[in-house]
Amino acid sequence: MLNIVIFGAPGSGKGTQSELIIKEFGLDHISTGDVLRAELKAESELGKIANDYITKGQLVPDELIIDMLAKVLDSKKVSKGVIFDGFPRTIPQAEALKKMLNERGTDVTLMINLHVDEEELINRLLERGKRSGRSDDNIDTIKSRLEVYHSQTAPLAEYYIKEGKHHAIEGVGTIEDIFGLIKEQINATING
């Protein structure tokens, strides 16, 4: 299986590039946000447990998220692979994902890290806010989200560097040019 973790700060183009990767390589998309919402809506056992945390204003524990991801992954037995969007966000989550995948005879194939400088990220997110009307795309919220990303999520790059799976991609340029670099890297990894 081709399992890809797409990584980058808010506004780096993860969503746009994920769609292109899915289409090009025939992968399934697993978004932790979508999985969590589906479990809550279905009122599954996992959803009910997650809802208890959410209603108390707490984060859903990593183990519970991993159980939900495992359930989704197990339902995709004939899959060519998966692109993980929004997960992992911390090193313990990356370790839990690796364990869960290894138990299924697979692993993360590569991690694509879309690098975009801070000023460009802020401009992109402000522009997105103007176009979409997203209330969270304002300067104060953007700066806060970027601080959280740098303190909590960015260390994941080191984890995947040590795993030999980290691939930095310059996330500035046309969507097509950036995707061309990603496609090259995926093909090199598959064929390498």
DOVOLO-292626 format. One record per residue (C-alpha): z, x, y; residue number from 0; residue in one letter; chain. Coordinates in pm, whole numbers, plus 50000, padded with zeros to 5 digits. Each point is the difference from the previous one (the first is absolute). Example, Ala and Ser with C-alpha at 12.3 -4.5 7.8 and 13.67 -1.06 7.14 Angstrom:
// DOVOLO-292626
[[50780; 51230; 49550]; 0; "A"; "A"]
[[49934; 50137; 50344]; 1; "S"; "A"]
END
This chain:
// DOVOLO-292626
[[50000; 50000; 50000]; 0; "M"; "A"]
[[49927; 50104; 50356]; 1; "L"; "A"]
[[50324; 49934; 50191]; 2; "N"; "A"]
[[49996; 50076; 50370]; 3; "I"; "A"]
[[50280; 49996; 50254]; 4; "V"; "A"]
[[49861; 49958; 50352]; 5; "I"; "A"]
[[50225; 50141; 50263]; 6; "F"; "A"]
[[50013; 50033; 50375]; 7; "G"; "A"]
[[50181; 49889; 50311]; 8; "A"; "A"]
[[49961; 49646; 50135]; 9; "P"; "A"]
[[49652; 49979; 50153]; 10; "G"; "A"]
[[49853; 50282; 49792]; 11; "S"; "A"]
[[49745; 49771; 49834]; 12; "G"; "A"]
[[50161; 49954; 49658]; 13; "K"; "A"]
[[49900; 49634; 49971]; 14; "G"; "A"]
[[49639; 50059; 50104]; 15; "T"; "A"]
[[49956; 50298; 49769]; 16; "Q"; "A"]
[[50180; 49825; 49711]; 17; "S"; "A"]
[[49742; 49721; 50009]; 18; "E"; "A"]
[[49714; 50251; 49982]; 19; "L"; "A"]
[[50163; 50196; 49715]; 20; "I"; "A"]
[[50060; 49677; 49803]; 21; "I"; "A"]
[[49637; 49894; 50043]; 22; "K"; "A"]
[[49854; 50345; 49918]; 23; "E"; "A"]
[[50215; 50081; 49696]; 24; "F"; "A"]
[[50077; 49650; 49865]; 25; "G"; "A"]
[[50375; 50038; 50034]; 26; "L"; "A"]
[[50266; 49734; 50019]; 27; "D"; "A"]
[[50209; 49982; 50315]; 28; "H"; "A"]
[[50377; 49983; 49977]; 29; "I"; "A"]
[[50177; 49937; 50328]; 30; "S"; "A"]
[[50377; 49985; 49971]; 31; "T"; "A"]
[[50012; 49742; 50281]; 32; "G"; "A"]
[[49755; 49773; 49815]; 33; "D"; "A"]
[[50181; 50047; 49668]; 34; "V"; "A"]
[[50337; 49918; 50156]; 35; "L"; "A"]
[[49864; 49689; 50176]; 36; "R"; "A"]
[[49838; 49880; 49674]; 37; "A"; "A"]
[[50326; 50039; 49804]; 38; "E"; "A"]
[[50193; 49815; 50272]; 39; "L"; "A"]
[[49743; 49719; 50011]; 40; "K"; "A"]
[[49995; 49968; 49619]; 41; "A"; "A"]
[[50381; 49991; 50003]; 42; "E"; "A"]
[[49993; 50238; 49703]; 43; "S"; "A"]
[[50319; 50162; 49877]; 44; "E"; "A"]
[[49908; 50319; 50189]; 45; "L"; "A"]
[[49911; 49792; 50307]; 46; "G"; "A"]
[[50337; 49822; 49996]; 47; "K"; "A"]
[[50187; 50331; 49977]; 48; "I"; "A"]
[[49788; 50145; 50284]; 49; "A"; "A"]
[[50061; 49688; 50210]; 50; "N"; "A"]
[[50377; 50053; 49972]; 51; "D"; "A"]
[[49959; 50340; 50166]; 52; "Y"; "A"]
[[49755; 49874; 50263]; 53; "I"; "A"]
[[50216; 49703; 50104]; 54; "T"; "A"]
[[50291; 50242; 50052]; 55; "K"; "A"]
[[49776; 50215; 50222]; 56; "G"; "A"]
[[49998; 50284; 49746]; 57; "Q"; "A"]
[[49711; 50206; 49868]; 58; "L"; "A"]
[[49879; 49912; 49652]; 59; "V"; "A"]
[[50119; 50285; 49772]; 60; "P"; "A"]
[[49740; 50249; 49871]; 61; "D"; "A"]
[[50074; 49908; 49636]; 62; "E"; "A"]
[[49911; 49638; 50068]; 63; "L"; "A"]
[[49677; 50094; 50178]; 64; "I"; "A"]
[[49909; 50230; 49708]; 65; "I"; "A"]
[[50067; 49715; 49753]; 66; "D"; "A"]
[[49765; 49777; 50202]; 67; "M"; "A"]
[[49731; 50270; 50014]; 68; "L"; "A"]
[[50035; 50058; 49624]; 69; "A"; "A"]
[[49949; 49629; 49938]; 70; "K"; "A"]
[[49681; 49999; 50212]; 71; "V"; "A"]
[[49874; 50322; 49839]; 72; "L"; "A"]
[[50062; 49862; 49652]; 73; "D"; "A"]
[[49792; 49694; 50088]; 74; "S"; "A"]
[[49704; 50229; 50082]; 75; "K"; "A"]
[[49959; 50162; 49657]; 76; "K"; "A"]
[[49619; 50030; 50030]; 77; "V"; "A"]
[[50016; 50154; 50346]; 78; "S"; "A"]
[[49807; 50317; 50095]; 79; "K"; "A"]
[[50297; 50088; 50215]; 80; "G"; "A"]
[[50207; 49898; 50295]; 81; "V"; "A"]
[[50036; 50085; 50365]; 82; "I"; "A"]
[[50364; 49978; 50110]; 83; "F"; "A"]
[[50031; 49879; 50358]; 84; "D"; "A"]
[[50337; 50013; 50174]; 85; "G"; "A"]
[[50171; 50166; 49707]; 86; "F"; "A"]
[[50158; 50242; 49948]; 87; "P"; "A"]
[[50164; 50053; 50338]; 88; "R"; "A"]
[[50279; 50234; 49893]; 89; "T"; "A"]
[[50043; 50282; 49748]; 90; "I"; "A"]
[[50227; 49788; 49772]; 91; "P"; "A"]
[[49725; 49734; 49998]; 92; "Q"; "A"]
[[49739; 50265; 49913]; 93; "A"; "A"]
[[50218; 50122; 49713]; 94; "E"; "A"]
[[50053; 49642; 49876]; 95; "A"; "A"]
[[49624; 49931; 50022]; 96; "L"; "A"]
[[49924; 50316; 49801]; 97; "K"; "A"]
[[50252; 49901; 49730]; 98; "K"; "A"]
[[49862; 49644; 49978]; 99; "M"; "A"]
[[49639; 50124; 49977]; 100; "L"; "A"]
[[50090; 50271; 49746]; 101; "N"; "A"]
[[50162; 49733; 49779]; 102; "E"; "A"]
[[49655; 49836; 49997]; 103; "R"; "A"]
[[49818; 50324; 49915]; 104; "G"; "A"]
[[49862; 50059; 50348]; 105; "T"; "A"]
[[50097; 50159; 50333]; 106; "D"; "A"]
[[49899; 50019; 50364]; 107; "V"; "A"]
[[49662; 50175; 49999]; 108; "T"; "A"]
[[50002; 50097; 50365]; 109; "L"; "A"]
[[50164; 49923; 50330]; 110; "M"; "A"]
[[49772; 49969; 50301]; 111; "I"; "A"]
[[50179; 50084; 50323]; 112; "N"; "A"]
[[49811; 49873; 50306]; 113; "L"; "A"]
[[50096; 50226; 50289]; 114; "H"; "A"]
[[49965; 49867; 50354]; 115; "V"; "A"]
[[50180; 50145; 50304]; 116; "D"; "A"]
[[50269; 49792; 50169]; 117; "E"; "A"]
[[49811; 49921; 50320]; 118; "E"; "A"]
[[49703; 49864; 49803]; 119; "E"; "A"]
[[50232; 49792; 49779]; 120; "L"; "A"]
[[50167; 49842; 50304]; 121; "I"; "A"]
[[49662; 49923; 50160]; 122; "N"; "A"]
[[49867; 49844; 49678]; 123; "R"; "A"]
[[50307; 49784; 49952]; 124; "L"; "A"]
[[50004; 49883; 50363]; 125; "L"; "A"]
[[49630; 49912; 49971]; 126; "E"; "A"]
[[50062; 49816; 49673]; 127; "R"; "A"]
[[50278; 49806; 50172]; 128; "G"; "A"]
[[49762; 49892; 50277]; 129; "K"; "A"]
[[49733; 49890; 49750]; 130; "R"; "A"]
[[50222; 49830; 49743]; 131; "S"; "A"]
[[50290; 49883; 50211]; 132; "G"; "A"]
[[50247; 50169; 49763]; 133; "R"; "A"]
[[50331; 49997; 50183]; 134; "S"; "A"]
[[50121; 50313; 49816]; 135; "D"; "A"]
[[49717; 50208; 50151]; 136; "D"; "A"]
[[50180; 50074; 50328]; 137; "N"; "A"]
[[50099; 50344; 50127]; 138; "I"; "A"]
[[50374; 49978; 49920]; 139; "D"; "A"]
[[49949; 49865; 49647]; 140; "T"; "A"]
[[49719; 50248; 49934]; 141; "I"; "A"]
[[50216; 50296; 50103]; 142; "K"; "A"]
[[50285; 49870; 49783]; 143; "S"; "A"]
[[49768; 49954; 49699]; 144; "R"; "A"]
[[49865; 50353; 50047]; 145; "L"; "A"]
[[50354; 50143; 50017]; 146; "E"; "A"]
[[50089; 49825; 49673]; 147; "V"; "A"]
[[49677; 50128; 49844]; 148; "Y"; "A"]
[[50070; 50362; 50105]; 149; "H"; "A"]
[[50363; 49996; 49887]; 150; "S"; "A"]
[[49976; 49800; 49678]; 151; "Q"; "A"]
[[49643; 49994; 49872]; 152; "T"; "A"]
[[49838; 50326; 50113]; 153; "A"; "A"]
[[50217; 50210; 49760]; 154; "P"; "A"]
[[49803; 49837; 49716]; 155; "L"; "A"]
[[49712; 50234; 50081]; 156; "A"; "A"]
[[50215; 50292; 49881]; 157; "E"; "A"]
[[50078; 49817; 49676]; 158; "Y"; "A"]
[[49630; 49952; 49922]; 159; "Y"; "A"]
[[49915; 50356; 50109]; 160; "I"; "A"]
[[50249; 50124; 49736]; 161; "K"; "A"]
[[49840; 49760; 49749]; 162; "E"; "A"]
[[49658; 50152; 50083]; 163; "G"; "A"]
[[49865; 49658; 50096]; 164; "K"; "A"]
[[50007; 50008; 50381]; 165; "H"; "A"]
[[49664; 49991; 50179]; 166; "H"; "A"]
[[50000; 49998; 50380]; 167; "A"; "A"]
[[49708; 49821; 50163]; 168; "I"; "A"]
[[49929; 50007; 50373]; 169; "E"; "A"]
[[50025; 49634; 50096]; 170; "G"; "A"]
[[49806; 50030; 50325]; 171; "V"; "A"]
[[49628; 49926; 50026]; 172; "G"; "A"]
[[49786; 49712; 49886]; 173; "T"; "A"]
[[50125; 49784; 49715]; 174; "I"; "A"]
[[49699; 50114; 49796]; 175; "E"; "A"]
[[50062; 50372; 50065]; 176; "D"; "A"]
[[50366; 49972; 49904]; 177; "I"; "A"]
[[49909; 49804; 49686]; 178; "F"; "A"]
[[49741; 50267; 49915]; 179; "G"; "A"]
[[50278; 50263; 49999]; 180; "L"; "A"]
[[50224; 49778; 49789]; 181; "I"; "A"]
[[49721; 49928; 49751]; 182; "K"; "A"]
[[49925; 50373; 49970]; 183; "E"; "A"]
[[50367; 50070; 49926]; 184; "Q"; "A"]
[[50032; 49722; 49743]; 185; "I"; "A"]
[[49681; 50110; 49822]; 186; "N"; "A"]
[[50113; 50364; 50003]; 187; "A"; "A"]
[[50334; 49895; 49849]; 188; "T"; "A"]
[[49836; 49781; 49733]; 189; "I"; "A"]
[[49744; 50265; 49908]; 190; "N"; "A"]
[[50223; 50301; 50057]; 191; "G"; "A"]
END
